């Protein structure tokens, strides 16, 4: 029998807070750890996700940073604007969060959709981004097979948030399919069972529409305009794109560092938190 993994045991003994910010009128849920006088780090999850994506990273980063993991716009327990969500909407919300917490500048690290948003923020607001991490980031291509898979799994999980459908969505993220991820499944199931979340997920899935996605994609001009020191972090078993795509992204960003984590899928910060935390903290500290 595999060892039970618990979100609470990941956070047990870690000084952290959970709460809500008013980010330009959007009620925004966060997890926070670290001294607020330290440099600010904002962690951004992926499509259909929530702040718990980073429960295994708060303690290590709180030693050095005022660390915020937020539920992004329309996600988790954060406010839902009620319209299809494109990258500019997420970036606007991110900058509102920075304004609300009083951060003129911050390190921004994003996974999947979060990486797409982080990269766009670094292009549009270079004065706000200190260091940038793109972790199995989206936004560089439009693979119809992957897009259809994300939409199918995500909509199934909210239209019928049974254990099996939500677990299938969680397991898709992971390289190790032998684990049950019960606590993550229960946490996400509660998010997906909120009234109105089927409509919210439909708005989140807008970026899986080929026409909408096309106008939001990042290319050489956008990646080439990033001035923040950047780490592109990929994995051996990412279900959205292979290592070569991660390398291609890094090659377009001036001076970017590229790292590959073996034995991980779309959530390396969770599947191998020890390695992720070491690579991530070292980069953010300029080592």
N, C-alpha and C positions, 0 to 999 in steps of 0.2 A: 504494500500500500504506500503510495506516495505521501510525502509529508504535506500536511495542510498549510497553505499559504494564506496569510491574512493581511489585509490592508492595515488593520489596527496593530498587528505585531510589527509591521514595517515602521509604524510611527511611534510605537510604544517607547517612552523615554525621551522622545524628541520634543524639545520645546517648539511648538508651532501653534498657529491660530487659524481658525476658519471663520470667514465672515463675508460681508458684502460691501462693495463700493458702489457709489453713484458715479458712473463714468459717463459724463455728458447725458445724464438722464437714463442710462442703461444700468439696471441693477445687476451687478457683476459679482459672482461668487469667486472667492480666492482661498487658497491655502498659503500661509506665509510662515517663513522660518528665517531666523537670523536677525542680527542687530540692524535696525533701520538706518543707522549711521554708516553702514558699510555700502560699497557700490551695489547698485540695483541689478538684479538678474530677473528676467521674466521668462518663464517657461510656457510654451504653447503646444498643446496637444494636437491630435489629428482629427479628421472628419468623424463626426458622431461621437467624439470622445469627451473627456472631462478632466478636471484637475488631478484626479487620482492616477493619471498616467505617470506622475512623477513622485509617487509616495516613497520610492526607494532611493530618491536622490536629494530629498530636502535636507537631511541631516548633514551629508557631506558638503553640500554647497552653503549651508547656513553658517559654517565656520568662517567663510570668506565673503559672503554676499547677503544682502537683504533680498531673499529669494521668494519670488511670487509665482505660484502656479495658478493660473486662472481658468475658469470655464469661459471659453471664447464666446463671442457673440452668437446667440441662438443655440448654444450648446449647454448641456448640463443643467444647472439651475440659474444660469444667466438669462437676462431678458431676451425675448424673441421679437424681432422687428416685424415679422409677418410678411416678408417678401423674400424672393430668391436672393441668396447671399453670394456676392462676388468678392474678389480679393480686396477691392477698395473699401468695402464695408468693414471687413475684418481689420484692415490697417487703421481706418478711422477710429474703430473701437480701441485698438491697442494704444494709439496715441492719446486717446481720452483717459485710458487707465494710467498711462505715464503721467499725464497732467494731474490726475486725481491724487496719485501717491507722491507728487512733488518731485518727480524724476526728470530733470532736463535731458539726461542721457541714461542709457541702460545697456547692459548686455542682453541680447535677445537670442534665445535658443528655441528652435521649433522642430517638431517631429511631423512628418507627412504634410498635411494641410498647414500645420503650424510653421513648418519650414518655408513653405510657399509664401505665407503671410510675412514671416520674418525677412525673407529676401526682398520682397516688394517694399517693406518698410525701410530697409537699408538703402534701396534705390531712391525712394520718394522723400525720405527724411534722414539723410546721412548725418545731420547734426544731432540726431536723437540716439543713434546706435553706436555703442562703443565697440564691442566684439560680437560677432555673428556666428551661430552654429546652425547648420542645416543638416538635420538628422533624418535620413531616409526621406528627404524632402520631395514634395510634389511640385508641380508647376512647370516642369521642363519638357513634358511630352504629353501626348494624348493617345494612349493605348486603348483601343476600343474594348478589348477583352478584359483588361483590368478595370476599366471604368464600369463596364456592365456588371462585373463581379462585386465591386464595391456597392453599387446601387442595389443589386439584388439582395445581398446579405444584409445591408443596412435597412432597407425597407421591410424585409421579412421580419427583422428583429423588433421593429416598432409596430408593425401592423398586427403581429401576434407575438408579444414579448414573453413567450414561453421560455423555459430554461434552455431548451434545445436550440432555439433560434438565436438567442442572445449568446449562448456559449459558442455557436458556430461563428458568430461575428468576432468574438474574442480570440478563438483559436486561429482564425485566419491571420491574426497579427503575429503569431508566435511561430518560431521554428520548431519548438518541441511540442508536438501535438499529443504527447502521451499524458500531459498534465491536464487536470480538469479546470483549473483557474476559478474555483467555486466562488471565492470572495469577490473577485473582479466581476464575475458574471452576475452575482447578486447585486453588486453596486450599480452596474450598468442597467440591470433589469429595472431597478427602482427609478433610474433616470428615464428610461424609455416608457415606463408606465404612467408618467405624468400626463394629465389631461392635455390634449392638443399636441402631443409630441410627434404624432404621425405627420401632421402638417409641418412641424418644425423640421423634421428630417427631410421632408420633400424640399424645403428651402435650402437645407444644407447640401443636398444632392444636386443642386443646380450646376455645380462645377463639373459634374459627370455628364452633363449635356454637351455634345460636341460643339455646338455653336457658341454657347456661353463660355465653355472652357477655352476655345480658340482665342477669344479676345482677352483672356486673363493670363495666357501662357507667358513665360519668361524665356527670352532668347539671348543670343550673344550681346545684343545692345544693352539689355537690362543687367544681365550678370556682369558684363564688362564695366558697368557704371558703379558697381559696389566698391566702396572705398574702405569699409570696415575690415579689419583683420578677420578672416573667415576660416572656419573649420567645416569641411564637408565630411560627414560621418555616414558610412554605409555599412551594410552587413552582407554576409555570405548568402543569406536565405531570404532577402527581402521579397515579399510577394508582389510588389508594385513595379519594380525595375531592377535590372541586374547591376553588378558592380561596375560594369562599363559605363552605364548611364550616370552613376555617381561620379565616376572619374571624369566624364565629359562635363558635368556641371562644374566640378572643381577647376577644370582647365579653362573655363570661361571667366572665372573670377580672379582678378589680379592677385597673385601671391597666396592663393588659397592653399591650406593644408588639407590633405586627403588621408583619411584613415578608414580601414575596413575592420569590423568586428566579426570574427568567425562564430558560427553556431548560434546566430541570432536572426530573427525575422524583422518585423516592422517596428518592434519595441525594444531596441537594444538597451535602453535606459532601465528597463524592467527585467529583461531576461538575463542580462549580465551587468547588473548595477555596479559591481566592484570595478570592472574594467571601464565602463562608461564614466563613472565618477572620476576615476583617475585621469583619463584622457580629457574629459570635459573641464575639470577644475584646472589642470595644468595649462590647457589652452587659454582659458579665461584669465588666468593669472599671468599669461605671457611667458610661460616657461618653454 
